[in-house]
Amino acid sequence: MSDNLNKAAKPMLIFIPDISGFSKFVANTDIAHSQHIIEELLEILIDSNQMGLEVSEIEGDAVLFYKITPSTSIESILSQIELMYLNFHAHLKRYELTRICQCGACSTANGLRIKFVVTHGEVGFNKIKDHTKLFGKEVIVAHRLLKNEIEQDEYALITNSVIEQNLNSNKAGNWINTKLGTETYDVGTIGYEYKELDYLLDRIPTPTIESFSPNNPDALVFENKSVVDVPIELLFNVVSDYSIRHLWTVGIKDSDQLNGKISKNGSTHRCLINGNEKDPFFISHDFNVSKDYVVFSETEKSRGVTVVYALQKIDSYTTDLTVQTYLEANFIKKLVFKLIFKNKIASDAEKSLVNLNQYCRTLMKNNSLPESQIVLGGSVLV
């Protein structure tokens, strides 16, 4: 915000979506994955903003939105709530369908819920050095109402300060069968209406997972094998962590366009080779994961190339790795690949596996783990 913001109070809508079950989720699950999951959900809420709301703060499990306005219709508030609710749960449904990690955070994320608190009143801006925050009674009211006595996990709570603005207009069609409530705090008694959001459950879209494989896969064009002197869990975490792929793969400077920090079916990454839009863009798919065997594929559809990684546990500290490259059934592509690219790519692949072995052994020596830390079949990484 600008340094010239007026500290005088202004009529303002305070709108807070809050993730229910956050404290238990974070306390009882893997901290890295729970953090990533919550970050993605908060981003979903921010991206679902259709009311022109401003973000004041992101507070761990909630987003404090505001909008300077003399009044707001319940219809527009409820429409905003419904959109955020549906997008929130659609994301969780898709995550449950595409996840491969068996850690506590990933396997219980679909149990997270969301509630909304909305109020209106005179609010000012409080500036401390480079930080500007909302300041006033209504901000306190909104935060206190997040800890109300409502037993349900998912609801929309709208205070009387908003309800009273809509007494002379038609309420939104779905703002019916609401329940009344009051809470008494040191700032006074706050009256509100609330509505459970279970009527939206049937409207949550069922995710569809497209096929990421090439349209006409052809025979194997080359294969590379290696025995890597690390446990299968560690090796899988390294080869499936696209943010570090460039640290051991020959010819790659970095990776970008990752669509998440936790590997899953449909994870994407672009291998930065020349640093332009022609660099290969891969999608990971068809994961078959257990504690002793893992196989998954990466496909570059525009080139018709699929790379299949197969990891087989030999013992607690050794893993057999096979990397197979397939090319789409296209005579011209196969000819160009064979004449120009095959020998170079095969040579780079062999060198990459040598680098991979050394990189993994260094991680073991330093007792370090990649950030992703996918848990296989309920096992715990060592």
Summary of the structure (lengths in Angstrom):
residues: 382
radius of gyration: 25.9
end to end distance: 45.8
largest distance: 79.6
contacts: 1163
relative contact order: 0.13
helix: 33%
strand: 33%
